[in-house]
Amino acid sequence: MPVKLKPSVKKYVRDDRGKMTSKWSWEHTTTAGTSTVELKKILEDKNLRKKRNVIERELIKRNETL
């Protein structure tokens, strides 16, 4: 399972009129599904320690300079 940047969120499906339904799905925030600009912003945060290496590897995979 890929490393998640944020906790998973339960998203409720809306109908055609925009009303909430009882159907839902999980939304996971992973490094592969996050934009490069957002990853760079997260990497610049000084409070981040644990996931710094994972984000750096993802940016290297995308051929971005650090």
PDBQT receptor file of N, H, CA, C and O in Angstrom, charges set to zero:
ATOM      1  N   MET A   1       0.841  -1.176   0.000  1.00  0.00    +0.000 N 
ATOM      2  CA  MET A   1       0.000   0.000   0.000  1.00  0.00    +0.000 C 
ATOM      3  C   MET A   1       0.889   1.242   0.000  1.00  0.00    +0.000 C 
ATOM      4  O   MET A   1       1.838   1.311   0.781  1.00  0.00    +0.000 OA
ATOM      5  N   PRO A   2       0.607   2.219  -0.851  1.00  0.00    +0.000 N 
ATOM      6  CA  PRO A   2       1.427   3.425  -0.877  1.00  0.00    +0.000 C 
ATOM      7  C   PRO A   2       1.258   4.255   0.393  1.00  0.00    +0.000 C 
ATOM      8  O   PRO A   2       0.265   4.133   1.111  1.00  0.00    +0.000 OA
ATOM      9  N   VAL A   3       2.244   5.092   0.646  1.00  0.00    +0.000 N 
ATOM     10  H   VAL A   3       3.051   5.191   0.063  1.00  0.00    +0.000 HD
ATOM     11  CA  VAL A   3       2.225   5.942   1.834  1.00  0.00    +0.000 C 
ATOM     12  C   VAL A   3       1.234   7.079   1.633  1.00  0.00    +0.000 C 
ATOM     13  O   VAL A   3       1.226   7.730   0.589  1.00  0.00    +0.000 OA
ATOM     14  N   LYS A   4       0.393   7.315   2.647  1.00  0.00    +0.000 N 
ATOM     15  H   LYS A   4       0.399   6.786   3.496  1.00  0.00    +0.000 HD
ATOM     16  CA  LYS A   4      -0.593   8.384   2.576  1.00  0.00    +0.000 C 
ATOM     17  C   LYS A   4      -0.016   9.649   3.197  1.00  0.00    +0.000 C 
ATOM     18  O   LYS A   4       0.680   9.591   4.211  1.00  0.00    +0.000 OA
ATOM     19  N   LEU A   5      -0.309  10.789   2.585  1.00  0.00    +0.000 N 
ATOM     20  H   LEU A   5      -0.875  10.837   1.761  1.00  0.00    +0.000 HD
ATOM     21  CA  LEU A   5       0.135  12.065   3.130  1.00  0.00    +0.000 C 
ATOM     22  C   LEU A   5      -0.825  12.587   4.187  1.00  0.00    +0.000 C 
ATOM     23  O   LEU A   5      -0.396  13.199   5.164  1.00  0.00    +0.000 OA
ATOM     24  N   LYS A   6      -2.096  12.355   4.005  1.00  0.00    +0.000 N 
ATOM     25  H   LYS A   6      -2.445  11.857   3.211  1.00  0.00    +0.000 HD
ATOM     26  CA  LYS A   6      -3.136  12.809   4.920  1.00  0.00    +0.000 C 
ATOM     27  C   LYS A   6      -4.031  11.620   5.249  1.00  0.00    +0.000 C 
ATOM     28  O   LYS A   6      -4.024  10.633   4.512  1.00  0.00    +0.000 OA
ATOM     29  N   PRO A   7      -4.792  11.683   6.318  1.00  0.00    +0.000 N 
ATOM     30  CA  PRO A   7      -5.715  10.590   6.606  1.00  0.00    +0.000 C 
ATOM     31  C   PRO A   7      -6.789  10.447   5.518  1.00  0.00    +0.000 C 
ATOM     32  O   PRO A   7      -7.126  11.419   4.843  1.00  0.00    +0.000 OA
ATOM     33  N   SER A   8      -7.309   9.260   5.357  1.00  0.00    +0.000 N 
ATOM     34  H   SER A   8      -7.035   8.470   5.906  1.00  0.00    +0.000 HD
ATOM     35  CA  SER A   8      -8.353   9.003   4.374  1.00  0.00    +0.000 C 
ATOM     36  C   SER A   8      -9.629   9.742   4.753  1.00  0.00    +0.000 C 
ATOM     37  O   SER A   8      -9.925   9.935   5.932  1.00  0.00    +0.000 OA
ATOM     38  N   VAL A   9     -10.383  10.154   3.729  1.00  0.00    +0.000 N 
ATOM     39  H   VAL A   9     -10.142   9.998   2.771  1.00  0.00    +0.000 HD
ATOM     40  CA  VAL A   9     -11.607  10.923   3.947  1.00  0.00    +0.000 C 
ATOM     41  C   VAL A   9     -12.767  10.171   3.305  1.00  0.00    +0.000 C 
ATOM     42  O   VAL A   9     -12.637   9.610   2.217  1.00  0.00    +0.000 OA
ATOM     43  N   LYS A  10     -13.894  10.171   3.995  1.00  0.00    +0.000 N 
ATOM     44  H   LYS A  10     -14.000  10.627   4.878  1.00  0.00    +0.000 HD
ATOM     45  CA  LYS A  10     -15.104   9.529   3.491  1.00  0.00    +0.000 C 
ATOM     46  C   LYS A  10     -15.892  10.576   2.704  1.00  0.00    +0.000 C 
ATOM     47  O   LYS A  10     -16.401  11.530   3.292  1.00  0.00    +0.000 OA
ATOM     48  N   LYS A  11     -16.000  10.411   1.372  1.00  0.00    +0.000 N 
ATOM     49  H   LYS A  11     -15.586   9.635   0.895  1.00  0.00    +0.000 HD
ATOM     50  CA  LYS A  11     -16.699  11.362   0.506  1.00  0.00    +0.000 C 
ATOM     51  C   LYS A  11     -18.083  10.816   0.175  1.00  0.00    +0.000 C 
ATOM     52  O   LYS A  11     -18.220   9.687  -0.295  1.00  0.00    +0.000 OA
ATOM     53  N   TYR A  12     -19.103  11.627   0.423  1.00  0.00    +0.000 N 
ATOM     54  H   TYR A  12     -18.992  12.544   0.805  1.00  0.00    +0.000 HD
ATOM     55  CA  TYR A  12     -20.473  11.238   0.095  1.00  0.00    +0.000 C 
ATOM     56  C   TYR A  12     -20.801  11.655  -1.336  1.00  0.00    +0.000 C 
ATOM     57  O   TYR A  12     -20.407  12.730  -1.787  1.00  0.00    +0.000 OA
ATOM     58  N   VAL A  13     -21.518  10.800  -2.034  1.00  0.00    +0.000 N 
ATOM     59  H   VAL A  13     -21.838   9.926  -1.668  1.00  0.00    +0.000 HD
ATOM     60  CA  VAL A  13     -21.903  11.050  -3.416  1.00  0.00    +0.000 C 
ATOM     61  C   VAL A  13     -23.144  11.930  -3.414  1.00  0.00    +0.000 C 
ATOM     62  O   VAL A  13     -24.063  11.706  -2.627  1.00  0.00    +0.000 OA
ATOM     63  N   ARG A  14     -23.176  12.928  -4.289  1.00  0.00    +0.000 N 
ATOM     64  H   ARG A  14     -22.429  13.110  -4.929  1.00  0.00    +0.000 HD
ATOM     65  CA  ARG A  14     -24.334  13.803  -4.420  1.00  0.00    +0.000 C 
ATOM     66  C   ARG A  14     -25.131  13.406  -5.662  1.00  0.00    +0.000 C 
ATOM     67  O   ARG A  14     -24.570  12.895  -6.631  1.00  0.00    +0.000 OA
ATOM     68  N   ASP A  15     -26.445  13.645  -5.623  1.00  0.00    +0.000 N 
ATOM     69  H   ASP A  15     -26.901  14.059  -4.835  1.00  0.00    +0.000 HD
ATOM     70  CA  ASP A  15     -27.282  13.326  -6.781  1.00  0.00    +0.000 C 
ATOM     71  C   ASP A  15     -27.256  14.488  -7.777  1.00  0.00    +0.000 C 
ATOM     72  O   ASP A  15     -26.478  15.428  -7.615  1.00  0.00    +0.000 OA
ATOM     73  N   ASP A  16     -28.099  14.424  -8.801  1.00  0.00    +0.000 N 
ATOM     74  H   ASP A  16     -28.731  13.660  -8.933  1.00  0.00    +0.000 HD
ATOM     75  CA  ASP A  16     -28.102  15.440  -9.861  1.00  0.00    +0.000 C 
ATOM     76  C   ASP A  16     -28.450  16.833  -9.347  1.00  0.00    +0.000 C 
ATOM     77  O   ASP A  16     -27.996  17.834  -9.902  1.00  0.00    +0.000 OA
ATOM     78  N   ARG A  17     -29.249  16.898  -8.297  1.00  0.00    +0.000 N 
ATOM     79  H   ARG A  17     -29.618  16.085  -7.847  1.00  0.00    +0.000 HD
ATOM     80  CA  ARG A  17     -29.652  18.190  -7.749  1.00  0.00    +0.000 C 
ATOM     81  C   ARG A  17     -28.687  18.712  -6.693  1.00  0.00    +0.000 C 
ATOM     82  O   ARG A  17     -28.879  19.805  -6.160  1.00  0.00    +0.000 OA
ATOM     83  N   GLY A  18     -27.658  17.943  -6.392  1.00  0.00    +0.000 N 
ATOM     84  H   GLY A  18     -27.502  17.055  -6.824  1.00  0.00    +0.000 HD
ATOM     85  CA  GLY A  18     -26.664  18.371  -5.422  1.00  0.00    +0.000 C 
ATOM     86  C   GLY A  18     -26.962  17.942  -3.994  1.00  0.00    +0.000 C 
ATOM     87  O   GLY A  18     -26.266  18.355  -3.067  1.00  0.00    +0.000 OA
ATOM     88  N   LYS A  19     -27.981  17.124  -3.804  1.00  0.00    +0.000 N 
ATOM     89  H   LYS A  19     -28.546  16.788  -4.557  1.00  0.00    +0.000 HD
ATOM     90  CA  LYS A  19     -28.319  16.670  -2.457  1.00  0.00    +0.000 C 
ATOM     91  C   LYS A  19     -27.459  15.465  -2.078  1.00  0.00    +0.000 C 
ATOM     92  O   LYS A  19     -27.075  14.671  -2.937  1.00  0.00    +0.000 OA
ATOM     93  N   MET A  20     -27.166  15.341  -0.805  1.00  0.00    +0.000 N 
ATOM     94  H   MET A  20     -27.478  15.986  -0.108  1.00  0.00    +0.000 HD
ATOM     95  CA  MET A  20     -26.374  14.221  -0.312  1.00  0.00    +0.000 C 
ATOM     96  C   MET A  20     -27.178  12.932  -0.428  1.00  0.00    +0.000 C 
ATOM     97  O   MET A  20     -28.389  12.932  -0.209  1.00  0.00    +0.000 OA
ATOM     98  N   THR A  21     -26.516  11.849  -0.766  1.00  0.00    +0.000 N 
ATOM     99  H   THR A  21     -25.532  11.849  -0.944  1.00  0.00    +0.000 HD
ATOM    100  CA  THR A  21     -27.137  10.534  -0.795  1.00  0.00    +0.000 C 
ATOM    101  C   THR A  21     -26.503   9.684   0.295  1.00  0.00    +0.000 C 
ATOM    102  O   THR A  21     -25.581  10.133   0.976  1.00  0.00    +0.000 OA
ATOM    103  N   SER A  22     -26.980   8.487   0.461  1.00  0.00    +0.000 N 
ATOM    104  H   SER A  22     -27.729   8.122  -0.092  1.00  0.00    +0.000 HD
ATOM    105  CA  SER A  22     -26.403   7.604   1.476  1.00  0.00    +0.000 C 
ATOM    106  C   SER A  22     -25.203   6.831   0.930  1.00  0.00    +0.000 C 
ATOM    107  O   SER A  22     -24.601   6.045   1.662  1.00  0.00    +0.000 OA
ATOM    108  N   LYS A  23     -24.845   7.034  -0.326  1.00  0.00    +0.000 N 
ATOM    109  H   LYS A  23     -25.334   7.672  -0.920  1.00  0.00    +0.000 HD
ATOM    110  CA  LYS A  23     -23.695   6.358  -0.919  1.00  0.00    +0.000 C 
ATOM    111  C   LYS A  23     -22.430   7.154  -0.615  1.00  0.00    +0.000 C 
ATOM    112  O   LYS A  23     -22.458   8.384  -0.568  1.00  0.00    +0.000 OA
ATOM    113  N   TRP A  24     -21.328   6.450  -0.410  1.00  0.00    +0.000 N 
ATOM    114  H   TRP A  24     -21.306   5.451  -0.448  1.00  0.00    +0.000 HD
ATOM    115  CA  TRP A  24     -20.073   7.115  -0.122  1.00  0.00    +0.000 C 
ATOM    116  C   TRP A  24     -18.913   6.277  -0.647  1.00  0.00    +0.000 C 
ATOM    117  O   TRP A  24     -19.070   5.102  -0.979  1.00  0.00    +0.000 OA
ATOM    118  N   SER A  25     -17.743   6.915  -0.713  1.00  0.00    +0.000 N 
ATOM    119  H   SER A  25     -17.616   7.869  -0.443  1.00  0.00    +0.000 HD
ATOM    120  CA  SER A  25     -16.526   6.216  -1.117  1.00  0.00    +0.000 C 
ATOM    121  C   SER A  25     -15.352   6.832  -0.365  1.00  0.00    +0.000 C 
ATOM    122  O   SER A  25     -15.437   7.962   0.116  1.00  0.00    +0.000 OA
ATOM    123  N   TRP A  26     -14.277   6.097  -0.270  1.00  0.00    +0.000 N 
ATOM    124  H   TRP A  26     -14.208   5.179  -0.660  1.00  0.00    +0.000 HD
ATOM    125  CA  TRP A  26     -13.081   6.589   0.409  1.00  0.00    +0.000 C 
ATOM    126  C   TRP A  26     -12.223   7.376  -0.565  1.00  0.00    +0.000 C 
ATOM    127  O   TRP A  26     -12.118   7.021  -1.739  1.00  0.00    +0.000 OA
ATOM    128  N   GLU A  27     -11.614   8.440  -0.077  1.00  0.00    +0.000 N 
ATOM    129  H   GLU A  27     -11.700   8.729   0.877  1.00  0.00    +0.000 HD
ATOM    130  CA  GLU A  27     -10.661   9.205  -0.870  1.00  0.00    +0.000 C 
ATOM    131  C   GLU A  27      -9.327   9.191  -0.128  1.00  0.00    +0.000 C 
ATOM    132  O   GLU A  27      -9.233   9.652   1.010  1.00  0.00    +0.000 OA
ATOM    133  N   HIS A  28      -8.303   8.660  -0.783  1.00  0.00    +0.000 N 
ATOM    134  H   HIS A  28      -8.379   8.286  -1.707  1.00  0.00    +0.000 HD
ATOM    135  CA  HIS A  28      -6.982   8.542  -0.187  1.00  0.00    +0.000 C 
ATOM    136  C   HIS A  28      -6.049   9.575  -0.809  1.00  0.00    +0.000 C 
ATOM    137  O   HIS A  28      -6.083   9.794  -2.020  1.00  0.00    +0.000 OA
ATOM    138  N   THR A  29      -5.225  10.204   0.004  1.00  0.00    +0.000 N 
ATOM    139  H   THR A  29      -5.198  10.027   0.988  1.00  0.00    +0.000 HD
ATOM    140  CA  THR A  29      -4.261  11.182  -0.472  1.00  0.00    +0.000 C 
ATOM    141  C   THR A  29      -2.877  10.541  -0.418  1.00  0.00    +0.000 C 
ATOM    142  O   THR A  29      -2.274  10.441   0.651  1.00  0.00    +0.000 OA
ATOM    143  N   THR A  30      -2.377  10.109  -1.573  1.00  0.00    +0.000 N 
ATOM    144  H   THR A  30      -2.867  10.190  -2.441  1.00  0.00    +0.000 HD
ATOM    145  CA  THR A  30      -1.068   9.477  -1.645  1.00  0.00    +0.000 C 
ATOM    146  C   THR A  30      -0.095  10.401  -2.361  1.00  0.00    +0.000 C 
ATOM    147  O   THR A  30      -0.499  11.406  -2.946  1.00  0.00    +0.000 OA
ATOM    148  N   THR A  31       1.181  10.060  -2.314  1.00  0.00    +0.000 N 
ATOM    149  H   THR A  31       1.509   9.244  -1.839  1.00  0.00    +0.000 HD
ATOM    150  CA  THR A  31       2.185  10.897  -2.979  1.00  0.00    +0.000 C 
ATOM    151  C   THR A  31       2.032  10.839  -4.494  1.00  0.00    +0.000 C 
ATOM    152  O   THR A  31       2.240  11.844  -5.174  1.00  0.00    +0.000 OA
ATOM    153  N   ALA A  32       1.674   9.683  -5.026  1.00  0.00    +0.000 N 
ATOM    154  H   ALA A  32       1.505   8.867  -4.473  1.00  0.00    +0.000 HD
ATOM    155  CA  ALA A  32       1.542   9.545  -6.471  1.00  0.00    +0.000 C 
ATOM    156  C   ALA A  32       0.342  10.323  -7.011  1.00  0.00    +0.000 C 
ATOM    157  O   ALA A  32       0.358  10.751  -8.165  1.00  0.00    +0.000 OA
ATOM    158  N   GLY A  33      -0.676  10.508  -6.210  1.00  0.00    +0.000 N 
ATOM    159  H   GLY A  33      -0.689  10.160  -5.273  1.00  0.00    +0.000 HD
ATOM    160  CA  GLY A  33      -1.873  11.206  -6.652  1.00  0.00    +0.000 C 
ATOM    161  C   GLY A  33      -1.872  12.695  -6.353  1.00  0.00    +0.000 C 
ATOM    162  O   GLY A  33      -2.862  13.375  -6.626  1.00  0.00    +0.000 OA
ATOM    163  N   THR A  34      -0.792  13.213  -5.803  1.00  0.00    +0.000 N 
ATOM    164  H   THR A  34       0.012  12.661  -5.581  1.00  0.00    +0.000 HD
ATOM    165  CA  THR A  34      -0.698  14.620  -5.432  1.00  0.00    +0.000 C 
ATOM    166  C   THR A  34       0.115  15.363  -6.478  1.00  0.00    +0.000 C 
ATOM    167  O   THR A  34       1.076  14.820  -7.022  1.00  0.00    +0.000 OA
ATOM    168  N   SER A  35      -0.264  16.600  -6.762  1.00  0.00    +0.000 N 
ATOM    169  H   SER A  35      -1.045  17.042  -6.321  1.00  0.00    +0.000 HD
ATOM    170  CA  SER A  35       0.446  17.378  -7.782  1.00  0.00    +0.000 C 
ATOM    171  C   SER A  35       1.857  17.729  -7.313  1.00  0.00    +0.000 C 
ATOM    172  O   SER A  35       2.142  17.750  -6.116  1.00  0.00    +0.000 OA
ATOM    173  N   THR A  36       2.725  18.003  -8.272  1.00  0.00    +0.000 N 
ATOM    174  H   THR A  36       2.494  17.986  -9.245  1.00  0.00    +0.000 HD
ATOM    175  CA  THR A  36       4.111  18.328  -7.986  1.00  0.00    +0.000 C 
ATOM    176  C   THR A  36       4.219  19.624  -7.190  1.00  0.00    +0.000 C 
ATOM    177  O   THR A  36       5.053  19.730  -6.292  1.00  0.00    +0.000 OA
ATOM    178  N   VAL A  37       3.395  20.597  -7.506  1.00  0.00    +0.000 N 
ATOM    179  H   VAL A  37       2.717  20.511  -8.236  1.00  0.00    +0.000 HD
ATOM    180  CA  VAL A  37       3.427  21.882  -6.796  1.00  0.00    +0.000 C 
ATOM    181  C   VAL A  37       3.069  21.673  -5.324  1.00  0.00    +0.000 C 
ATOM    182  O   VAL A  37       3.704  22.245  -4.438  1.00  0.00    +0.000 OA
ATOM    183  N   GLU A  38       2.055  20.858  -5.070  1.00  0.00    +0.000 N 
ATOM    184  H   GLU A  38       1.538  20.394  -5.789  1.00  0.00    +0.000 HD
ATOM    185  CA  GLU A  38       1.641  20.590  -3.692  1.00  0.00    +0.000 C 
ATOM    186  C   GLU A  38       2.719  19.827  -2.925  1.00  0.00    +0.000 C 
ATOM    187  O   GLU A  38       2.950  20.097  -1.746  1.00  0.00    +0.000 OA
ATOM    188  N   LEU A  39       3.383  18.871  -3.590  1.00  0.00    +0.000 N 
ATOM    189  H   LEU A  39       3.196  18.652  -4.547  1.00  0.00    +0.000 HD
ATOM    190  CA  LEU A  39       4.449  18.121  -2.928  1.00  0.00    +0.000 C 
ATOM    191  C   LEU A  39       5.606  19.036  -2.549  1.00  0.00    +0.000 C 
ATOM    192  O   LEU A  39       6.196  18.880  -1.480  1.00  0.00    +0.000 OA
ATOM    193  N   LYS A  40       5.932  19.986  -3.414  1.00  0.00    +0.000 N 
ATOM    194  H   LYS A  40       5.453  20.113  -4.282  1.00  0.00    +0.000 HD
ATOM    195  CA  LYS A  40       7.018  20.918  -3.097  1.00  0.00    +0.000 C 
ATOM    196  C   LYS A  40       6.645  21.814  -1.925  1.00  0.00    +0.000 C 
ATOM    197  O   LYS A  40       7.497  22.131  -1.095  1.00  0.00    +0.000 OA
ATOM    198  N   LYS A  41       5.375  22.228  -1.846  1.00  0.00    +0.000 N 
ATOM    199  H   LYS A  41       4.683  21.971  -2.520  1.00  0.00    +0.000 HD
ATOM    200  CA  LYS A  41       4.931  23.044  -0.707  1.00  0.00    +0.000 C 
ATOM    201  C   LYS A  41       5.030  22.252   0.592  1.00  0.00    +0.000 C 
ATOM    202  O   LYS A  41       5.465  22.785   1.614  1.00  0.00    +0.000 OA
ATOM    203  N   ILE A  42       4.632  20.992   0.558  1.00  0.00    +0.000 N 
ATOM    204  H   ILE A  42       4.279  20.560  -0.272  1.00  0.00    +0.000 HD
ATOM    205  CA  ILE A  42       4.689  20.142   1.745  1.00  0.00    +0.000 C 
ATOM    206  C   ILE A  42       6.144  19.927   2.155  1.00  0.00    +0.000 C 
ATOM    207  O   ILE A  42       6.460  19.910   3.344  1.00  0.00    +0.000 OA
ATOM    208  N   LEU A  43       7.022  19.764   1.179  1.00  0.00    +0.000 N 
ATOM    209  H   LEU A  43       6.766  19.777   0.213  1.00  0.00    +0.000 HD
ATOM    210  CA  LEU A  43       8.435  19.518   1.459  1.00  0.00    +0.000 C 
ATOM    211  C   LEU A  43       9.097  20.728   2.104  1.00  0.00    +0.000 C 
ATOM    212  O   LEU A  43      10.015  20.565   2.908  1.00  0.00    +0.000 OA
ATOM    213  N   GLU A  44       8.654  21.941   1.772  1.00  0.00    +0.000 N 
ATOM    214  H   GLU A  44       7.908  22.074   1.120  1.00  0.00    +0.000 HD
ATOM    215  CA  GLU A  44       9.232  23.154   2.340  1.00  0.00    +0.000 C 
ATOM    216  C   GLU A  44       8.801  23.381   3.786  1.00  0.00    +0.000 C 
ATOM    217  O   GLU A  44       9.416  24.184   4.488  1.00  0.00    +0.000 OA
ATOM    218  N   ASP A  45       7.763  22.696   4.241  1.00  0.00    +0.000 N 
ATOM    219  H   ASP A  45       7.264  22.044   3.671  1.00  0.00    +0.000 HD
ATOM    220  CA  ASP A  45       7.273  22.859   5.602  1.00  0.00    +0.000 C 
ATOM    221  C   ASP A  45       8.317  22.348   6.586  1.00  0.00    +0.000 C 
ATOM    222  O   ASP A  45       8.809  21.227   6.454  1.00  0.00    +0.000 OA
ATOM    223  N   LYS A  46       8.653  23.175   7.575  1.00  0.00    +0.000 N 
ATOM    224  H   LYS A  46       8.253  24.085   7.682  1.00  0.00    +0.000 HD
ATOM    225  CA  LYS A  46       9.698  22.805   8.531  1.00  0.00    +0.000 C 
ATOM    226  C   LYS A  46       9.217  21.789   9.562  1.00  0.00    +0.000 C 
ATOM    227  O   LYS A  46      10.041  21.111  10.176  1.00  0.00    +0.000 OA
ATOM    228  N   ASN A  47       7.911  21.663   9.768  1.00  0.00    +0.000 N 
ATOM    229  H   ASN A  47       7.241  22.213   9.269  1.00  0.00    +0.000 HD
ATOM    230  CA  ASN A  47       7.382  20.727  10.757  1.00  0.00    +0.000 C 
ATOM    231  C   ASN A  47       7.345  19.296  10.235  1.00  0.00    +0.000 C 
ATOM    232  O   ASN A  47       7.163  18.358  11.012  1.00  0.00    +0.000 OA
ATOM    233  N   LEU A  48       7.516  19.123   8.941  1.00  0.00    +0.000 N 
ATOM    234  H   LEU A  48       7.663  19.885   8.311  1.00  0.00    +0.000 HD
ATOM    235  CA  LEU A  48       7.456  17.791   8.337  1.00  0.00    +0.000 C 
ATOM    236  C   LEU A  48       8.761  17.051   8.593  1.00  0.00    +0.000 C 
ATOM    237  O   LEU A  48       9.835  17.576   8.299  1.00  0.00    +0.000 OA
ATOM    238  N   ARG A  49       8.687  15.858   9.129  1.00  0.00    +0.000 N 
ATOM    239  H   ARG A  49       7.815  15.431   9.368  1.00  0.00    +0.000 HD
ATOM    240  CA  ARG A  49       9.893  15.063   9.346  1.00  0.00    +0.000 C 
ATOM    241  C   ARG A  49       9.751  13.647   8.804  1.00  0.00    +0.000 C 
ATOM    242  O   ARG A  49      10.624  13.157   8.089  1.00  0.00    +0.000 OA
ATOM    243  N   LYS A  50       8.654  13.000   9.148  1.00  0.00    +0.000 N 
ATOM    244  H   LYS A  50       7.944  13.398   9.730  1.00  0.00    +0.000 HD
ATOM    245  CA  LYS A  50       8.522  11.577   8.848  1.00  0.00    +0.000 C 
ATOM    246  C   LYS A  50       8.395  11.279   7.363  1.00  0.00    +0.000 C 
ATOM    247  O   LYS A  50       8.935  10.274   6.901  1.00  0.00    +0.000 OA
ATOM    248  N   LYS A  51       7.710  12.102   6.611  1.00  0.00    +0.000 N 
ATOM    249  H   LYS A  51       7.272  12.918   6.986  1.00  0.00    +0.000 HD
ATOM    250  CA  LYS A  51       7.411  11.777   5.218  1.00  0.00    +0.000 C 
ATOM    251  C   LYS A  51       8.311  12.507   4.227  1.00  0.00    +0.000 C 
ATOM    252  O   LYS A  51       8.088  12.440   3.019  1.00  0.00    +0.000 OA
ATOM    253  N   ARG A  52       9.321  13.199   4.731  1.00  0.00    +0.000 N 
ATOM    254  H   ARG A  52       9.503  13.254   5.713  1.00  0.00    +0.000 HD
ATOM    255  CA  ARG A  52      10.227  13.954   3.863  1.00  0.00    +0.000 C 
ATOM    256  C   ARG A  52      10.909  13.049   2.839  1.00  0.00    +0.000 C 
ATOM    257  O   ARG A  52      10.991  13.405   1.663  1.00  0.00    +0.000 OA
ATOM    258  N   ASN A  53      11.393  11.898   3.263  1.00  0.00    +0.000 N 
ATOM    259  H   ASN A  53      11.326  11.609   4.218  1.00  0.00    +0.000 HD
ATOM    260  CA  ASN A  53      12.097  10.993   2.372  1.00  0.00    +0.000 C 
ATOM    261  C   ASN A  53      11.169  10.443   1.285  1.00  0.00    +0.000 C 
ATOM    262  O   ASN A  53      11.586  10.287   0.137  1.00  0.00    +0.000 OA
ATOM    263  N   VAL A  54       9.938  10.154   1.632  1.00  0.00    +0.000 N 
ATOM    264  H   VAL A  54       9.599  10.280   2.564  1.00  0.00    +0.000 HD
ATOM    265  CA  VAL A  54       8.971   9.615   0.671  1.00  0.00    +0.000 C 
ATOM    266  C   VAL A  54       8.662  10.661  -0.399  1.00  0.00    +0.000 C 
ATOM    267  O   VAL A  54       8.576  10.337  -1.584  1.00  0.00    +0.000 OA
ATOM    268  N   ILE A  55       8.496  11.908   0.020  1.00  0.00    +0.000 N 
ATOM    269  H   ILE A  55       8.566  12.171   0.982  1.00  0.00    +0.000 HD
ATOM    270  CA  ILE A  55       8.199  12.989  -0.927  1.00  0.00    +0.000 C 
ATOM    271  C   ILE A  55       9.398  13.247  -1.829  1.00  0.00    +0.000 C 
ATOM    272  O   ILE A  55       9.233  13.470  -3.028  1.00  0.00    +0.000 OA
ATOM    273  N   GLU A  56      10.602  13.220  -1.266  1.00  0.00    +0.000 N 
ATOM    274  H   GLU A  56      10.736  13.039  -0.291  1.00  0.00    +0.000 HD
ATOM    275  CA  GLU A  56      11.806  13.421  -2.082  1.00  0.00    +0.000 C 
ATOM    276  C   GLU A  56      11.944  12.334  -3.145  1.00  0.00    +0.000 C 
ATOM    277  O   GLU A  56      12.294  12.624  -4.289  1.00  0.00    +0.000 OA
ATOM    278  N   ARG A  57      11.671  11.081  -2.769  1.00  0.00    +0.000 N 
ATOM    279  H   ARG A  57      11.388  10.846  -1.839  1.00  0.00    +0.000 HD
ATOM    280  CA  ARG A  57      11.742   9.988  -3.751  1.00  0.00    +0.000 C 
ATOM    281  C   ARG A  57      10.713  10.157  -4.860  1.00  0.00    +0.000 C 
ATOM    282  O   ARG A  57      11.003   9.867  -6.021  1.00  0.00    +0.000 OA
ATOM    283  N   GLU A  58       9.517  10.624  -4.517  1.00  0.00    +0.000 N 
ATOM    284  H   GLU A  58       9.282  10.860  -3.574  1.00  0.00    +0.000 HD
ATOM    285  CA  GLU A  58       8.472  10.836  -5.525  1.00  0.00    +0.000 C 
ATOM    286  C   GLU A  58       8.867  11.957  -6.479  1.00  0.00    +0.000 C 
ATOM    287  O   GLU A  58       8.632  11.845  -7.682  1.00  0.00    +0.000 OA
ATOM    288  N   LEU A  59       9.459  13.028  -5.974  1.00  0.00    +0.000 N 
ATOM    289  H   LEU A  59       9.650  13.119  -4.997  1.00  0.00    +0.000 HD
ATOM    290  CA  LEU A  59       9.891  14.123  -6.835  1.00  0.00    +0.000 C 
ATOM    291  C   LEU A  59      11.043  13.705  -7.739  1.00  0.00    +0.000 C 
ATOM    292  O   LEU A  59      11.114  14.139  -8.889  1.00  0.00    +0.000 OA
ATOM    293  N   ILE A  60      11.946  12.868  -7.235  1.00  0.00    +0.000 N 
ATOM    294  H   ILE A  60      11.888  12.515  -6.301  1.00  0.00    +0.000 HD
ATOM    295  CA  ILE A  60      13.042  12.349  -8.065  1.00  0.00    +0.000 C 
ATOM    296  C   ILE A  60      12.463  11.468  -9.170  1.00  0.00    +0.000 C 
ATOM    297  O   ILE A  60      12.933  11.512 -10.307  1.00  0.00    +0.000 OA
ATOM    298  N   LYS A  61      11.455  10.674  -8.846  1.00  0.00    +0.000 N 
ATOM    299  H   LYS A  61      11.074  10.638  -7.922  1.00  0.00    +0.000 HD
ATOM    300  CA  LYS A  61      10.810   9.826  -9.851  1.00  0.00    +0.000 C 
ATOM    301  C   LYS A  61      10.181  10.659 -10.953  1.00  0.00    +0.000 C 
ATOM    302  O   LYS A  61      10.117  10.224 -12.103  1.00  0.00    +0.000 OA
ATOM    303  N   ARG A  62       9.711  11.868 -10.605  1.00  0.00    +0.000 N 
ATOM    304  H   ARG A  62       9.763  12.221  -9.671  1.00  0.00    +0.000 HD
ATOM    305  CA  ARG A  62       9.095  12.768 -11.586  1.00  0.00    +0.000 C 
ATOM    306  C   ARG A  62      10.115  13.675 -12.287  1.00  0.00    +0.000 C 
ATOM    307  O   ARG A  62       9.733  14.550 -13.064  1.00  0.00    +0.000 OA
ATOM    308  N   ASN A  63      11.397  13.472 -12.018  1.00  0.00    +0.000 N 
ATOM    309  H   ASN A  63      11.708  12.761 -11.387  1.00  0.00    +0.000 HD
ATOM    310  CA  ASN A  63      12.493  14.257 -12.612  1.00  0.00    +0.000 C 
ATOM    311  C   ASN A  63      12.402  15.721 -12.246  1.00  0.00    +0.000 C 
ATOM    312  O   ASN A  63      12.651  16.586 -13.085  1.00  0.00    +0.000 OA
ATOM    313  N   GLU A  64      12.049  16.012 -11.012  1.00  0.00    +0.000 N 
ATOM    314  H   GLU A  64      11.846  15.309 -10.330  1.00  0.00    +0.000 HD
ATOM    315  CA  GLU A  64      12.003  17.382 -10.518  1.00  0.00    +0.000 C 
ATOM    316  C   GLU A  64      13.247  17.647  -9.682  1.00  0.00    +0.000 C 
ATOM    317  O   GLU A  64      13.744  16.755  -8.995  1.00  0.00    +0.000 OA
ATOM    318  N   THR A  65      13.748  18.886  -9.744  1.00  0.00    +0.000 N 
ATOM    319  H   THR A  65      13.344  19.611 -10.302  1.00  0.00    +0.000 HD
ATOM    320  CA  THR A  65      14.910  19.247  -8.929  1.00  0.00    +0.000 C 
ATOM    321  C   THR A  65      14.456  19.617  -7.530  1.00  0.00    +0.000 C 
ATOM    322  O   THR A  65      13.369  20.165  -7.345  1.00  0.00    +0.000 OA
ATOM    323  N   LEU A  66      15.285  19.318  -6.553  1.00  0.00    +0.000 N 
ATOM    324  H   LEU A  66      16.168  18.873  -6.703  1.00  0.00    +0.000 HD
ATOM    325  CA  LEU A  66      14.924  19.584  -5.164  1.00  0.00    +0.000 C 
ATOM    326  C   LEU A  66      15.531  20.849  -4.680  1.00  0.00    +0.000 C 
ATOM    327  O   LEU A  66      15.330  21.229  -3.527  1.00  0.00    +0.000 OA
TER     328      LEU A  66
